[in-house]
Amino acid sequence: MASQAAYLAEQAVGHQKENLKQDVANYEGLGDPNATMKALVWQGKQKVGVIDTAKPKILEDRDVILKVTGSTVCGSDLHLLHGAVIQMNKGDILGHEFCGVVDQVGPGVKNIKVGKRYVAAFQITCGECFYCKQKLSSQCEKTNSNTTAKAMYGAQTAGIFGYSHFTGGFAGGQAEYVRVPIGDANLLEIPDDVPDEKALYLSDVLPTAYNAVKDTAVYPNDRVAIFGAGPVGQMAGVFAVGEGASKVIFVDTEPRVSAIVERWPAEHKDKLEVIDYKKLSFGVTNKETVVSKLKELCDGRGPDVAIECAAGEYAKGWMHWLEMSLGAETDTSEILNEMIESVRNYGRAGVTGVYVGYTNHFNVGSLMQRGIRLIGNGQAPVMKYWEGLLRKVQSGELDPTQMLSHRFRLEDIDKVYYKFDAKEDNIQKVFIETKFSFPRAPGTPELTKL
């Protein structure tokens, strides 16, 4: 069916763009041709657009139709924009982080109520398999039947909203409505005293950052290097301090190194260090490297822990750029090698940024000889953490709005993608409102119209 849908999408090039996904949705029987909505769709490499398409409908007994009141743009969405993730089809609805109000429920739904507010996990759990019973929902054995993914990774992982047919082909939530399969297991009710601007980020960025810290293991007095100062990196740093880290060092470049200094909690400024890698990697003398600078900041031995929050598609040097362009590798090992080489002997390196497939020039010798623990953090098992994180948000112990920089309309979200990709306007984390959104929560950014 996916190939037929792709064929129809290709044939629709001459249509008005607002008709593209409508054609595909109607063909597949996934939408109601009599009710439309606005949604962001993938239209090819480096091209996304907001169109009118069919509103989703109940397909299975346990489905929930959510009226979206808030979504966002994630750094991993840019991998789709760049065409770095395989098996995207023109017309696919994007977005894996969203919250909203229940519009409809299927006859098999027991605990989800129409009119109540919920946040969805970005991954889809069946709630019944070996992994889901242990709340390791990102490894669900039943919600992603993609055979390519299974063959490539050696086992199945969970379906993901709005993130290619490689992860199940589920329509995403950068839209006015979204279908949530197995709603009882994949939605968390939002308390009345928690605004959408805080609850939304329980869908991904908060559990992802928390999992990076807990899974890699940060102990009291550890010195932690975080590669990537975006929203996940920022919150991983906050959580690392919460675990007792004595120093957090962010490795990134402008404008993010300045943004992280501005947004870092004032009470922990004494624990913050930043490294602009471009000033080292592309300096005139080139005597310092990221590795040497990290060791200098940590008594010559290096950090106890390194956490990767950037992803594997961003090559720094010409060799990896060329090999990725030629298809000789899908991901660069440069950051991985910097982490392995910079941490102290028997240090730990956790990988949270998205890596799709294979890499070359990996320093396995340093990994083995120095006893480095390289830990694939996986897609964060949201269900394992989100109730505890919600309690922290509700009590005021955790404030997700510290990473929130902008508020935009759904109608402008395609422009937001391009600005975010170009690192314009110091965009960090955004809140995307729809026509169903509630009034802006006090203390959060005003609406920016593009």
ABEGO torsion letter per residue (X at the ends): XAAAAAAAAAAAAABBAAAAAAAAAAAAGABBAABBBBBBBBAEBGBBBBBBBBBBBBABAABBBBBBABBBBBAAAAAAAAGABBGBBBGBBBEABBBEBBABBBAABAABBBGBBBBBBABBBAGABAAAAAGBAAABAAABABAAAAAAAGBBBBBBBGBEAAAGGBBBABBABBBBBGAAAABBBBBAABBAAAAAAAAAAAAAAAAAAAAAEBBBGBBBBBBEABAAAAAAAAAAAAAGBABBBBBBBOAAAAAAAAABBAAAAAABBBBBAAAAAABAAGABBAAAAAAAABGGAEBABBBBAAEAABBABAAAAAAAAAGABABBAAAAAAAAAABBBGBBBBBABBBABBBBGBBAAAAAAAGBBBBBAEBBBAAAAAAAAAAAAAAGABBAAAABABBBBAAAAAAAAAAAAAGBGGBBBBBBBBAABBBBBBGBBBBBBX
